[in-house]
Amino acid sequence: MPLIEVQNVSKLYGFGDATTLALDEVTINIEKGEFVAIMGPSGCGKSTLLKLIGLLGRPSHGSYRFDGKSASRISANKAAKIRRDTIGFIFQSFNLLPRLTTLDNVALPLTYKGMSPKRRTKLASQMLERVGIQSREYFLPSQLSGGQAQCAAIARALVNNPKLIIADEPTGNLDSASSLLVMELLADIHKMGNTILFVTHNPELTRYATRVLYMHDGSIVHDEKT
């Protein structure tokens, strides 16, 4: 059974003459353990597709099943719980809270689950060790380099042991050396069995993926294994 099943999904924004078609009858299945890159020009629907898969929005038409369960019309509270427990998000801008230490930022998802302070601190520290920046766990985000901040964001996304990791331009704000560091880290995480879906504008980074989707005008125009 695919982890992600998107069937004839369209997404419309606006009304009347101002309507914009962001996704146009998209159908795609993604199996557990795949490392999928999504490419395409700005405005082609990449981020909209990620939002729908990550339960941050709903399709206007079509159906979406996540891990075998219908996710097209679930309540906002149910969607939030699924995101919290089974999906890890990595953003271009890191989205670390500036007044929390790196350790506390990584532990934040565990706080929402009601885990004890001692347990979540231990797990967060272990995850920072896994991504190679445990020595920075008591630094504030402003004291981290761009690459270190993205590694912290990856640790935060992984701390809940999610079924799916969604990364929207994870190297967009990084220099080339830091970009390679982050992609090597994601590749290592994928080798451990994680399913990863990431958007990139850089064709060189698709070599890390096992599959590449090319989008144009809201549709998937090419789907290839690498």
Secondary structure, DSSP 4 states (H G I P E B T S, - for coil): --SEEEEEEEEEES-GGG-EEEEEEEEEEE-TT-EEEEE--TTSSHHHHHHHHTTSS--SEEEEEETTEE-SS--HHHHHHHHHHHEEEEETT----TTS-HHHHHHHHHHHTT--HHHHHHHHHHHHHHTT-GGGTTS-GGGS-HHHHHHHHHHHHHTT--SEEEEESTTTTS-HHHHHHHHHHHHHHHHTT-EEEEE-S-GGGGGG-SEEEEEETTEEEEEEE-
